[in-house]
Amino acid sequence: MTFRLLLCPIAVGSISIVAATTVVLAAPECLANGKSFQLGQSACLTVAGQNQMARCDKVLNNSSWTKVADNCPGDAPAPHPTAPLSTPPPKVIPAEPTAN
């Protein structure tokens, strides 16, 4: 009985030391477009059908995207709606010569 009482604390102590040394924390990262991004990296995200530039940050101990710009570099500006081009009226050629 005393032998078990002696070994039990030793076994529990050695198990807790082994468990503490094998804990490996993953580096925080953000996911977008099928890729992983480290903290501080930026990516062009499509949100609600519009592109925006975002940075991978840490918010409340979680990785999260933070918007940094309304558009992405290299995006073509949205075309402005233009009025249809009108053609000038045809020149009216008098049938009879006019006097000056």
Secondary structure as UniProt FT lines:
FT   HELIX           2..21
FT   STRAND          29..32
FT   TURN            33..34
FT   STRAND          35..38
FT   TURN            39..40
FT   STRAND          42..47
FT   TURN            48..49
FT   STRAND          50..59
FT   TURN            60..61
FT   STRAND          62..69
FT   TURN            73..74
//
